[in-house]
């Protein structure tokens, strides 16, 4: 565990990076190393997991704060597992409690007696994170996926106590189970009393004399498990689905955190999403634009026929009602917006050029209203 890379280094951002910068860096690297793009590449798979683990911590304000203060030990219960405590056993240190301890550091003031947090009270586990990639069509229609989640679970052998079967943690004799010790210091202003984490139990209030061999006295272990996810129709790129109770296990019998599933939608070769509407560039010929035509257009439901009206101009936009994205957990559907692109033919034959010149000569300014207005304006302002 000690050879883990710094999470900021993994994502290629500085410690002062904003939430948006961290998110952008993560999404870029997650797409770069996603296993779907590198089938069978173990190195890419390892980097993808490393990137996900880094983002899980740095995207959570509480985890990020603990990581900035304590490093990997502040966010991973298995970091440094098996180390002996002052009492001779493997001490189960929950760094989530450190903030509570320090919050009451000066709570006693000159006379002491501030409210103390119970270090052995049940605490909810932190959230776990995972990423899923879906196609444009799957995001529009909804789909189901199974994902493998790497999360912290309660040790089954010791039930989360950290103590070997048949034994139990004991109350720390130095702090009496409070997890804190008071210290008095004489100053020019009088005697000041402060509180700090108990050095013998590391602020836990209890000591594990006979640590569990399965979790090395930590009470929790990292395991991979498969979770089924319902991705609702209308989900957009970057949105997060929360699955309650499927995150990291709590401590002291506390409930598990949630699983945060971030959805990444792969781009489509023809469609571009705009809210619940879909844009599509529709190339047509010059003749189709001038004369009108029946053309075939793509939709999320398959192909359909559509009538291009006579005299259609480049850049015109046609709206096909109800052929967009379904509203997320609501009623209604967006529209399909067709942006007309008139394609000018290339590599004309001699006969085609001749016919086109004859057509040009046969038409007048009345057929080109925009052109006529443009040159009339030039004549007016520059003559």
Residue pairs with C-beta under 8 A, 6 or more apart in sequence:
1 72
1 76
1 78
1 79
1 80
1 81
2 79
2 80
4 72
5 50
7 53
7 54
7 57
7 58
7 67
8 14
8 15
8 17
8 54
8 58
10 50
10 51
10 53
10 54
11 22
11 25
11 26
11 29
11 51
11 54
11 55
11 58
12 25
12 29
13 21
13 22
13 25
13 58
15 68
17 25
19 59
22 55
22 58
22 59
23 55
23 59
23 238
26 51
26 54
26 55
26 59
27 238
27 264
29 47
29 51
30 48
30 51
30 52
30 55
30 131
30 264
31 37
31 264
33 44
33 45
33 47
33 48
33 51
34 44
34 48
34 133
35 41
35 44
35 45
35 48
36 133
37 44
38 44
38 45
49 150
52 129
52 130
52 131
53 150
55 129
56 63
56 127
56 128
56 129
57 63
57 64
57 67
57 75
58 64
58 67
59 129
60 126
60 127
62 126
63 74
63 75
63 126
65 99
66 74
66 75
66 95
66 96
66 98
66 99
67 74
67 75
69 98
70 95
70 98
72 79
73 79
73 80
73 93
73 95
74 95
74 98
75 95
75 126
76 222
77 94
77 152
77 218
77 219
77 220
78 152
78 215
78 216
78 218
78 220
78 221
78 222
81 90
81 215
81 216
81 217
81 218
82 90
82 211
82 216
82 217
83 90
83 91
84 90
84 91
85 91
85 200
85 201
85 202
85 207
85 208
86 199
86 200
86 201
86 202
87 172
87 200
87 201
87 207
87 209
88 209
89 207
89 208
89 209
89 210
89 211
89 217
90 162
90 208
90 211
90 216
90 217
90 218
91 201
91 202
91 204
91 207
91 208
91 217
92 162
92 169
92 204
92 206
92 208
92 217
92 218
92 219
93 202
93 203
93 204
94 119
94 123
94 204
94 251
96 123
96 126
96 251
97 117
97 119
97 123
97 179
97 203
97 204
98 197
98 203
100 117
100 119
101 117
101 119
101 179
101 180
101 195
101 196
101 197
101 203
103 117
104 114
104 115
104 116
104 117
104 180
104 195
105 194
105 195
105 196
106 194
107 114
107 115
107 116
107 195
108 114
108 182
108 193
108 194
108 195
109 193
110 190
110 191
110 192
110 193
111 193
112 182
112 193
112 195
114 195
116 178
116 180
116 195
117 179
118 205
119 177
119 178
119 179
119 203
119 204
119 205
119 206
120 177
120 179
120 204
120 205
120 206
120 252
121 252
122 250
122 251
122 252
122 253
122 254
122 255
123 250
123 251
123 252
123 254
124 250
124 254
124 255
124 256
124 257
125 152
125 247
125 248
125 249
125 250
125 251
125 254
125 255
125 256
125 257
126 152
126 247
126 248
126 257
127 247
127 248
127 257
127 258
127 259
127 260
128 149
128 150
128 151
128 152
128 246
128 247
128 248
128 257
128 258
128 259
128 260
129 259
129 260
129 261
129 262
130 147
130 148
130 149
130 227
130 259
130 260
130 261
130 262
131 261
131 262
131 263
131 264
132 145
132 147
132 229
132 231
132 261
132 262
132 263
132 264
133 264
133 265
133 266
134 143
134 145
134 231
134 235
134 263
134 264
134 265
134 266
135 265
135 266
135 268
136 265
136 266
136 267
136 268
136 271
136 273
137 268
137 300
138 231
139 231
139 234
139 235
139 236
139 237
139 263
139 265
139 325
140 233
140 234
140 300
140 325
140 326
141 233
141 300
141 326
142 230
142 231
142 232
142 233
142 234
142 235
143 231
144 228
144 229
144 230
144 231
145 228
145 229
145 231
146 226
146 227
146 228
146 229
147 226
147 227
147 229
147 261
148 224
148 225
148 226
148 227
149 224
149 225
149 226
149 227
149 246
149 259
150 222
150 223
150 224
151 222
151 223
151 225
151 246
151 247
151 248
151 249
151 259
152 220
152 221
152 222
152 248
152 249
153 220
153 221
153 222
153 223
153 225
153 248
153 249
154 160
154 219
154 220
154 249
155 162
155 212
155 214
155 215
155 218
155 219
155 220
155 221
156 214
157 165
157 212
157 213
157 214
157 215
158 164
158 165
158 212
158 214
158 215
158 219
160 219
160 220
160 249
160 251
160 252
160 253
161 168
161 169
161 208
161 212
161 219
162 169
162 208
162 211
162 212
162 215
162 217
162 218
162 219
163 169
163 208
163 209
163 210
163 211
163 212
163 217
164 210
164 211
164 212
164 213
165 212
167 209
167 210
169 206
169 207
169 208
169 209
170 206
170 207
170 209
171 177
171 205
171 206
171 207
172 179
172 198
172 200
172 201
172 204
172 205
172 206
172 207
173 200
174 181
174 198
174 199
174 200
174 201
175 181
175 198
175 200
175 201
175 205
177 205
177 206
178 198
178 205
179 197
179 198
179 201
179 203
179 204
179 205
180 195
180 196
180 197
180 198
180 203
181 195
181 196
181 197
181 198
181 199
182 193
182 194
182 195
183 193
183 194
183 195
183 196
184 191
184 192
184 193
185 191
185 192
185 193
185 194
186 192
197 203
198 204
198 205
200 207
201 207
208 217
211 217
212 219
214 221
215 221
219 251
220 248
220 249
220 251
227 243
227 246
227 259
229 241
229 243
229 261
231 241
231 263
232 241
232 328
232 329
233 326
233 328
234 276
234 325
234 326
234 327
234 328
234 329
234 330
235 241
235 263
235 265
235 328
236 263
236 265
236 273
236 328
237 263
237 264
237 265
237 273
238 262
238 263
238 264
239 262
239 263
240 260
240 261
240 262
240 263
241 260
241 261
241 263
242 258
242 259
242 260
242 261
243 258
243 259
243 261
244 258
245 255
245 256
245 258
246 256
246 258
246 259
247 256
247 257
247 258
247 259
247 260
248 256
248 257
249 256
250 256
250 257
265 273
270 280
270 298
271 278
271 279
271 280
271 298
271 300
272 278
272 279
272 280
273 279
273 325
274 337
275 325
275 334
276 324
276 325
276 326
276 327
276 332
276 333
276 334
277 324
277 325
277 334
277 335
277 336
277 337
278 300
278 323
278 324
278 325
278 334
278 335
278 336
278 337
279 337
279 339
280 297
280 298
280 336
280 337
280 338
280 339
281 339
281 341
282 295
282 297
282 318
282 338
282 339
282 340
282 341
283 341
283 342
283 343
284 293
284 295
284 308
284 312
284 340
284 341
284 342
284 343
285 342
285 343
285 345
286 342
286 343
286 344
286 345
287 293
288 295
288 308
288 312
289 308
289 311
289 312
289 313
289 314
289 340
289 342
290 310
290 311
291 310
292 307
292 308
292 309
292 310
292 311
292 312
293 307
293 308
294 305
294 306
294 307
294 308
295 305
295 306
295 307
295 308
296 303
296 304
296 305
296 306
297 303
297 304
297 305
297 306
297 320
297 336
297 338
299 320
299 323
299 336
300 323
300 324
300 325
301 323
306 318
306 320
306 338
308 318
308 340
312 340
312 342
313 340
313 342
314 340
314 341
314 342
315 339
315 340
316 339
316 340
317 337
317 338
317 339
317 340
318 337
318 338
318 340
319 335
319 336
319 337
319 338
320 335
320 336
320 337
320 338
321 335
322 333
322 335
323 333
323 335
323 336
324 333
324 334
324 335
324 336
325 333
325 334
326 332
326 333
326 334
327 333
327 334
345 352
348 356
365 371
365 372
366 372
